[in-house]
Amino acid sequence: MSAQPADLEHLQKSDTARFAHASERQFARLLDFYAIEWEYEPTSFDIDWDRDGKVTQRFTPDFYLPEFDLYIEITTLNQKLVTKKNRKVRRLRERYPEITCKIFYQRDYLSLVTKYGLEDASG
């Protein structure tokens, strides 16, 4: 059964966007609930180059919040990946000091998931 126009009025942006992880969809739902405008992975930043000037590494933060001019990276994975993301955000800050990017760590994420009843990990 397809959605009728009246049904589409109730859809949030988080219901129609495609996310890499359920945690990102849950975070987007929280932003939608509070009517905070967001964009999903809108910008990739070159953060490392080889000797010839060829880009060797890019970083694409998960969310951009235009109202706050803020990028957010969600990290709910293992410590090895958290360390890697910390390194990428550090490089982003070094190369683009005008860009603000915050990492949202697992403990913070789990606290919000519990507080706002977003436990549905299926996304």
Residue pairs with C-beta under 8 A, 6 or more apart in sequence:
3 11
12 29
12 32
13 28
13 32
13 38
14 25
14 28
14 29
14 31
14 32
17 25
17 28
17 40
19 25
19 28
19 40
19 123
21 74
21 76
21 123
22 120
22 121
22 122
22 123
23 74
23 76
23 109
23 123
24 40
24 62
24 63
24 74
24 123
25 123
26 113
26 118
26 120
26 121
26 123
27 62
27 63
27 72
27 74
27 104
27 109
27 112
28 38
28 40
28 63
29 118
30 112
30 116
30 118
31 37
31 38
31 63
31 65
33 116
36 65
36 67
37 65
37 66
37 67
38 63
38 64
38 65
38 66
39 63
39 64
39 66
40 62
40 63
41 60
41 61
41 62
41 63
42 64
43 60
43 61
43 64
43 71
44 58
44 59
44 60
45 58
45 59
45 60
45 92
45 95
45 96
45 99
46 55
46 57
46 58
46 95
47 57
47 58
47 59
47 88
47 91
47 92
47 95
48 55
48 56
48 57
48 91
49 55
49 56
50 56
57 88
57 91
59 88
59 89
59 91
59 92
61 71
61 72
61 73
61 92
61 101
62 72
62 73
62 74
63 71
63 72
63 73
63 74
64 70
64 71
64 72
65 71
65 72
69 100
70 100
70 101
70 102
71 99
71 100
71 101
71 102
72 101
72 102
72 103
72 104
73 85
73 88
73 89
73 101
73 102
73 103
73 104
74 104
74 109
75 81
75 82
75 85
75 103
75 104
75 105
75 106
75 109
76 106
76 109
76 110
77 106
82 105
82 106
85 103
86 103
89 101
89 103
92 99
92 101
93 99
93 101
112 118
113 119
